[in-house]
Amino acid sequence: MSSLVKWYLVVSVAGAVHAVRRGRPARFAGLRFPGTPGAHALTIGTPLSAPPAMLIGLFVAARRQRGDVLKILSVLFVVGVAAEPDTLAALRHPSADPLSTGCTVLELVLPMAMLARLR
């Protein structure tokens, strides 16, 4: 399994924990979803983490060396982070919450690196 995949999994889990602790619910594309940040972390993901089903898919695809699936997931990860309103806030004010900024940047860079490696 690629170290990029391992790091993405670690960063996403850390992001989920941080989002839950900070009470930050998912707001994909500016939409508000019912439920708590804890419920989001276990279902649809948080502003700082991908949905668990996608993370499981990433793990399985990496173990089975399914480059085609890894490419699709990588694109979806980038789109998901880019569509989250908290991403812009984290990038505009990186020192306001350094852990959020770090997770946000890594959740953009790691999937792009996976795509570059899979070309």
N, C-alpha and C positions, 0 to 999 in steps of 0.2 A: 504494500500500500504506500502511496506517495506521501512524503512528509508534508506536502501542501494540503492534502486531504486531512491528515491528522491534525495539523495546525488549525484548519478551518473548523473542524469538529470542536476542538478545545476552545477556540475563540467564540464560537456560537453558544456553547454551554455557559462560558463565563459571561457572555452578553446577556443571556437569558436570566441568569442569577442576578446580575446587576440591575436589569430592567425590573425584575420583580421586587428587589429590595428598594428601588427608587419609586416604585408604584407607577411605572411607565407602560401604559397599555399600547397595543398595536394600533397604528393609525395608517395602514397601507393606503397610499394615494389620497391621504387626508380623510378617509372614511373612519368613523368610530364604530367599533364592534362591541357587542354586549359581552359582559364578563370582566373578570379581574385580570390584572397582569399575570397572575399565577396560572389562571386558566388559559390565557393566551400562550404562555410559555409551553404548555402541554399540548396545545392544539394548533393554533394558527401562527405561532411565533410571536416575537416581540420586536420592538424597534431595533433591538440589538442582536436578534437571533433568528435563524431560519426555523420554519416549522419542523417539529421532530420527524414527521414522515419523510421530509426531504433529506434530513440528516441521516436517517436510516438508509434511504435510497442511495445517498452518497457513499456511505460505508460499504454497502453491498456492491455497488457498481465498481468501487475501487478494488475490493477483494476479488471480484470476478474479472477485473481488467476490461471493463466495458467502457471504452473511450467514448463511444457515441452517447451513452447515457451521462457520462461525466461532463461532456460538452454542454448538453442540454441543461443539466443542473447548474453548471457554472453560469450560464447565461441567466437562468432564472434567479440565482442568488444575486447577481449584479443588479438585475431589474428590481428585485425586491428591496434591496438597500437603497437604490436610487429613488424609488417611489415612496420611501418613508420620510415624512416631514422632519423627523428628528435628525435625519442625516445632514440636512442643510444647516440646522442649528448647531450641530456638533462641529461641522467644518468651519462655520463662521466664528464660533467662540470656543476654540479647542481647549483653552485653559479652564473653562467653566466646569467641565467634567472630563478630566483627562482619560479616565477608563472608558467612558462612552466614545470619546473621540478615537481612542486606540482601536476599540472594537469595530467602530464604523469604518475606519480606514482599512483595517485588515480584512473586513468582510467585503470590501471592494477589491482590494489588491490581490488577495489569495485566489479568488475565482478567476480573475484575469490572468494570473500566473498559470493556473491550471489550464486555461484555454490556450495560452501560448505554448505550454509544454505539449499539449495534445495535437498540435497542428500537424 
